[in-house]
Amino acid sequence: MSLERKDEYDHRAWLKERDLSAIEKTYLMTLIWLDRRFRLVDYLEILENMYYKINLQMPKSHTEQYNLDNKFWYWYPLYALGSFSVLAYLVAAVSGALLGFYYAPSAASSAGNPEAYTQIVAIMQDQNFGFMLRSIHRWSAQVMTAAVFLHMLRVYFTGAYKEPREVNWIIGVILLALTVGFGYTGYLLPWNQLAFWAGQIGVEMALAVPLVGEWTAQLIFGGFSLGQPTLQRMYILHVFVLPFVVTALIALHIGIVWMQGIAEPH
């Protein structure tokens, strides 16, 4: 039996020996559960333990410490994938904000092309460094998606999702799903042929959901066929909803890593 499991059983035995009410036992068990995962007691004394907490964020090379040079997922640079994905997210956010100065979601036709697509072409051809700016935004988004996916694989194959890090693993899974949502909503904004048929596939997938399919298609895509409501919804999700949700979850994710420390290999 591991030391952590033995401590958990000792806590339960200690609670059984005490004459406590159900509310008190529930409170203490909740406090013990949270403390085992987030070190709440340690952080009540954060000023006294600051030196320990700072040094916790400076782990030694896992490959050197455990002689794991022949195991791919323990290769030390893979432990930087989380930071790399955050960096790619920041680049995509800044470049996307700059692109937003020259883009408005409009599906109306202008000279045979949707105005949204015409604006994308104007950004790339008429604005100074417009082609570079859009390329930076697109590639940083793709790099972020790949980095998040590889980061999840590294966490899984090194067992870093296990107790007491299961809460952060769930947050990471949610962030992966939101990253895919970021990519999909951004893919539709140029409103070209690729975007249109990608949106049509999304509508068909939503309609295929049992019971709530039609409601989902109307909520997310504005109906059963694509048009201005669809583009407007994708723009709002991509620019006003997802950035705030993802930023908050990333801050929470990093905060938990800071409290728990980087997981050692199992």
LINKADA-V165837 format. One record per residue. SS is DSSP state (2 for helix, 1 for strand, 0 for the rest). PHI is phi in whole degrees, 0 to 359 (999 if undefined). PSI is psi in degrees with one decimal (none if undefined). Layout:
ss-><SS;SS>
phi-><PHI;PHI>
psi-><PSI;PSI>
//
This chain:
ss-><0;0;2;2;2;2;2;2;2;2;2;2;2;2;2;2;2;0;0;0;0;2;2;2;2;2;2;2;2;2;2;2;2;2;2;2;2;2;0;2;2;2;2;2;0;0;0;0;0;2;2;2;2;2;2;2;0;0;0;0;0;2;2;2;2;2;0;0;0;0;0;2;2;2;0;2;2;2;2;2;2;2;2;2;2;2;2;2;2;2;2;2;2;2;2;2;2;2;2;2;2;2;0;0;0;0;0;0;1;1;0;0;1;1;2;2;2;2;2;2;2;2;2;2;2;2;0;0;0;2;2;2;2;2;2;2;2;2;2;2;2;2;2;2;2;2;2;2;2;2;2;2;2;2;2;2;2;0;0;0;0;0;0;0;0;2;2;2;2;2;2;2;2;2;2;2;2;2;2;2;2;2;2;2;2;2;2;2;2;0;0;0;2;2;2;2;2;2;2;2;2;2;2;2;2;2;2;0;0;0;0;0;2;2;2;2;2;2;2;2;2;0;0;0;0;0;0;2;2;2;2;2;2;2;2;2;2;2;2;2;2;2;2;2;2;2;2;2;2;2;2;2;2;2;2;2;2;2;2;2;0;0;0;0;0;0>
phi-><999;290;296;296;296;296;297;296;292;298;297;295;296;297;292;293;286;268;271;242;284;297;294;295;296;297;297;292;296;295;297;295;298;291;293;293;259;240;54;298;295;299;280;289;246;296;294;286;254;301;299;295;292;293;291;294;275;242;289;287;296;294;293;283;291;247;54;249;299;268;246;299;288;262;296;302;302;292;284;260;296;297;296;295;292;295;299;297;297;295;297;296;293;293;295;294;296;292;296;297;291;241;232;224;284;221;266;294;277;219;58;87;236;299;297;299;293;299;293;298;297;295;299;285;257;256;275;297;60;294;298;295;296;293;295;299;296;293;289;295;294;291;296;299;299;295;294;296;297;294;298;295;296;298;299;293;286;261;71;282;271;281;307;259;256;291;295;293;296;296;299;297;297;297;296;298;296;292;296;297;297;303;297;291;296;291;296;275;296;296;56;265;297;300;295;298;285;295;294;295;297;299;297;296;295;295;292;282;287;297;70;254;299;295;297;295;297;291;289;275;252;76;143;263;230;276;185;302;301;295;298;297;294;298;295;296;297;289;256;248;258;299;301;289;294;294;299;296;291;296;299;295;299;293;298;292;299;296;286;273;87;286;293;283;297;276>
psi-><131.3;161.9;-38.9;-43.4;-38.9;-41.1;-38.2;-43.8;-34.9;-39.5;-43.7;-41.2;-39.9;-39.9;-36.1;-32.3;-19.4;146.8;82.9;152.6;167.8;-36.9;-43.0;-41.7;-41.3;-42.4;-45.9;-40.0;-39.1;-42.5;-41.3;-41.4;-44.5;-38.9;-36.3;-24.3;-35.9;3.6;50.3;-39.7;-40.7;-39.3;-9.8;-20.5;40.6;-34.1;-37.9;-31.3;16.6;-40.5;-41.4;-42.7;-37.4;-43.3;-22.8;-26.2;3.0;68.6;151.7;164.2;122.5;-35.7;-34.6;-41.2;-36.0;4.3;53.8;32.7;-25.4;5.6;116.6;-46.9;-10.9;6.8;125.5;-39.6;-25.1;-18.5;-5.4;4.2;-35.4;-47.1;-36.9;-39.5;-36.0;-41.7;-43.9;-36.8;-41.9;-41.4;-43.8;-37.3;-44.1;-47.3;-37.0;-37.7;-38.3;-39.1;-31.1;-19.7;-21.3;9.5;139.2;136.1;103.2;123.5;0.4;147.4;141.6;114.4;37.1;-6.3;149.0;144.3;-33.5;-43.7;-39.7;-38.1;-38.5;-43.5;-40.5;-38.7;-43.9;-30.1;-32.5;-29.6;143.9;127.7;20.3;-43.0;-42.4;-41.4;-44.5;-36.7;-40.6;-44.0;-44.7;-46.1;-36.5;-35.6;-41.3;-39.1;-40.4;-44.8;-45.8;-41.7;-41.0;-42.6;-46.6;-35.4;-42.2;-39.3;-42.7;-44.7;-41.1;-50.2;-16.3;3.8;19.2;0.1;-5.4;169.3;132.9;26.3;17.8;-30.2;-44.2;-30.3;-41.9;-41.8;-39.5;-39.8;-42.0;-41.5;-37.1;-44.0;-41.0;-32.2;-42.4;-40.0;-38.8;-48.9;-40.3;-47.2;-38.2;-31.2;-29.2;-16.9;-34.8;-22.7;40.7;-167.6;-42.1;-44.4;-41.1;-48.0;-28.2;-38.9;-38.1;-38.9;-40.4;-40.7;-44.8;-38.8;-40.7;-40.8;-23.1;-9.4;128.8;144.5;-54.0;14.4;-49.0;-41.3;-40.1;-43.1;-40.9;-36.9;-47.9;-39.7;-2.6;18.6;-168.3;-6.8;156.3;147.2;-159.7;-41.3;-36.4;-50.9;-39.7;-41.9;-42.4;-39.5;-44.6;-44.3;-44.1;-33.5;-35.5;-23.8;-60.7;-41.0;-41.4;-41.2;-46.6;-42.2;-42.8;-42.9;-35.8;-43.1;-43.2;-42.2;-48.3;-37.6;-40.8;-39.9;-39.9;-37.9;-40.5;-25.4;163.2;135.3;130.4;153.9;142.8;none>
//
